[in-house]
Amino acid sequence: MTTDTTLPSITIRPVQADELDTFFDLTLLVDLHVPTDDLPALKDSLATALRAESGPFSHGLNHFLIAETGNGTPVAAIHAGPPRWMFKPQIRRVRKTLSERVSNIDTIAVHPQHRNQGIATHLLARVESDFRRAGYRALTLLHEHDKRHFFTTHGFTTFPRLVLDLPAIGLFSQHDPGWKHAVKPLDPTVTFTSQRGLTAVSGLLD
């Protein structure tokens, strides 16, 4: 498990299993575009993930981090883990290898009273550092159109469609209406190439 890191008056640390409600409440500060009726199932899935033993990250292949003030008040949270597109049938042949090369930032949320203080930037930096240290080649995420500038400022490249050039499979494409995909290489082997008129992410697999 990774060690704690400290900002001025802010500590970033792994989420504990008994902090599910705290983490979930912070996560709901952003619009997840999840129907209200589906929130209990989402919370149950998070509870299961938080019970996992530490592995390369705080909870197996998932990384749950929380930021808190000096007096222990939680003010921000981030979760990264295997992306949903990785469970598509066409990915099955390379899923295990990909799960050790690519992760997805599912949520990053900061309490409104603590925004514009650089906390989200430091959460991203912590996640990127931890995944790079573990040998991962790229991070992906989905973002709303108006968040493009924030993520491009932090080294992500955004696309209307995620296209991956995967040897032995070919091109894998994923489109999510209303969202943009973003990718940040963590390793120089990952590049963006033109494939059939689309920009594809190459170098995730050897």
C-alpha positions in Angstrom: 0.0 0.0 0.0 1.2 3.5 -0.7 2.1 5.8 2.1 0.3 9.0 3.1 1.3 12.3 1.5 0.7 15.7 3.1 -0.1 19.1 1.6 -0.1 22.3 3.7 -3.0 21.4 6.1 -4.2 18.6 3.9 -3.5 14.9 4.1 -4.2 12.4 1.3 -4.6 8.8 2.5 -6.3 5.5 1.5 -10.0 5.2 2.4 -10.8 2.7 5.2 -13.6 0.1 4.8 -15.6 1.7 7.5 -15.5 5.1 5.7 -17.9 4.0 3.0 -20.6 6.6 3.9 -18.0 9.4 4.0 -16.5 8.5 0.7 -19.9 8.0 -0.9 -21.2 11.4 0.3 -18.1 13.1 -1.2 -18.5 11.2 -4.4 -22.1 12.5 -4.7 -20.9 16.1 -4.8 -20.3 15.5 -8.5 -23.0 14.6 -11.0 -22.4 10.9 -11.7 -25.3 10.8 -14.2 -26.6 7.7 -12.3 -30.3 7.4 -11.8 -31.4 7.8 -8.2 -32.8 4.2 -8.2 -29.3 2.9 -9.1 -27.4 4.6 -6.3 -28.0 1.8 -3.7 -26.4 -0.7 -6.1 -23.5 1.6 -6.7 -23.0 2.0 -3.0 -23.0 -1.7 -2.5 -20.4 -2.2 -5.3 -18.2 0.4 -3.6 -18.6 -1.4 -0.2 -17.5 -4.7 -1.8 -14.4 -3.0 -3.4 -13.5 -1.3 -0.1 -13.4 -4.7 1.6 -10.7 -5.9 -0.7 -7.2 -6.4 0.7 -4.5 -4.0 -0.4 -2.6 -5.1 -3.5 -0.7 -2.9 -5.9 -3.1 -0.1 -4.7 -5.2 0.7 -1.6 -7.8 -2.0 -2.4 -6.4 -4.5 -5.0 -6.6 -3.0 -8.4 -8.8 -0.1 -7.0 -7.3 3.0 -5.5 -9.6 4.9 -3.1 -8.1 8.0 -1.6 -9.5 10.7 0.6 -8.1 14.2 1.4 -8.7 15.6 4.9 -7.8 18.7 6.8 -5.5 18.9 9.7 -8.4 18.3 12.1 -9.5 15.2 10.2 -12.4 16.7 8.2 -12.7 14.9 4.9 -12.9 17.4 2.0 -12.2 15.5 -1.2 -12.0 12.0 -2.6 -10.8 10.2 -5.7 -11.3 6.6 -7.1 -9.4 4.9 -9.8 -9.8 1.3 -11.0 -10.4 -0.9 -14.0 -12.5 0.9 -16.5 -16.0 -0.4 -17.4 -15.1 -0.8 -21.1 -12.5 -3.4 -20.1 -15.3 -5.9 -19.4 -16.6 -5.8 -23.0 -16.5 -9.3 -24.6 -14.0 -8.2 -27.3 -11.5 -7.3 -24.6 -11.6 -10.7 -22.9 -8.4 -12.1 -24.5 -6.2 -9.2 -23.2 -8.2 -8.1 -20.1 -5.8 -9.4 -17.5 -2.8 -7.7 -19.1 -4.7 -4.5 -19.8 -5.9 -4.4 -16.2 -2.2 -4.2 -15.2 -1.4 -1.4 -17.7 -4.5 0.9 -17.8 -6.7 2.3 -15.0 -9.6 4.7 -15.1 -10.3 7.7 -12.8 -14.0 7.1 -12.0 -14.6 10.1 -9.7 -12.8 13.1 -8.3 -14.8 15.3 -6.0 -13.9 18.3 -3.8 -16.2 19.8 -1.2 -17.4 23.3 -2.5 -15.9 25.1 0.5 -12.5 23.7 -0.3 -12.4 24.1 -4.1 -9.8 26.3 -5.9 -7.1 25.4 -3.4 -5.3 22.9 -5.6 -6.7 19.8 -3.8 -8.0 18.2 -7.0 -4.6 18.8 -8.6 -2.8 17.1 -5.8 -5.2 14.1 -5.8 -4.5 13.6 -9.5 -0.8 13.9 -9.0 -0.9 11.3 -6.2 -2.9 8.9 -8.4 -0.6 9.4 -11.4 2.5 8.8 -9.2 1.1 5.7 -7.6 0.1 4.1 -11.0 3.3 5.1 -12.7 5.3 3.5 -9.9 3.3 0.3 -10.3 4.2 0.1 -14.0 1.0 1.3 -15.5 1.1 2.9 -19.0 -1.9 5.2 -19.0 -4.9 6.6 -17.1 -8.3 7.2 -18.7 -11.4 9.0 -17.6 -14.8 10.3 -18.8 -15.5 14.0 -18.3 -18.3 16.5 -19.1 -17.6 18.9 -22.0 -17.1 21.9 -19.7 -14.3 20.1 -17.7 -12.0 19.8 -20.8 -9.7 22.6 -19.8 -9.1 21.3 -16.3 -8.0 17.9 -17.6 -6.0 19.1 -20.6 -4.2 21.4 -18.2 -3.2 18.3 -16.2 -1.8 16.5 -19.2 -4.8 14.6 -20.5 -5.8 14.5 -24.2 -9.5 14.5 -24.8 -11.5 12.7 -27.5 -15.2 12.3 -28.4 -14.5 8.6 -28.8 -12.0 6.3 -27.1 -10.1 4.3 -29.7 -7.4 1.8 -28.6 -5.0 0.0 -30.9 -4.6 -3.4 -29.3 -2.4 -6.0 -31.0 -4.1 -9.3 -31.7 -7.5 -7.6 -31.4 -7.2 -4.6 -33.6 -9.0 -1.3 -32.9 -11.4 -1.2 -30.0 -13.7 1.8 -29.9 -16.0 3.2 -27.1 -18.4 6.1 -27.4 -20.4 7.5 -24.5 -22.9 10.2 -25.6 -22.7 13.3 -23.6 -19.2 12.6 -22.4 -15.7 13.1 -23.6 -12.9 10.5 -23.1 -9.5 11.6 -21.9 -6.2 9.7 -21.8 -2.9 10.5 -20.0 0.1 8.4 -21.0 2.2 7.4 -18.0 4.9 5.7 -20.1 6.7 6.8 -23.3 5.6 3.7 -25.1 2.0 5.1 -25.2 1.4 7.4 -28.2 -1.5 8.7 -30.2 -1.6 7.6 -33.8 -3.9 8.0 -36.8 -5.9 4.8 -37.5 -8.7 4.7 -40.2 -9.2 8.4 -39.8 -9.4 8.2 -36.0 -7.0 9.1 -33.3 -6.0 5.9 -31.5 -4.1 5.2 -28.3 -1.2 2.8 -29.1 1.5 1.2 -27.0 -0.8 -0.1 -24.2 0.1 -3.7 -25.1 3.4 -5.0 -26.5 
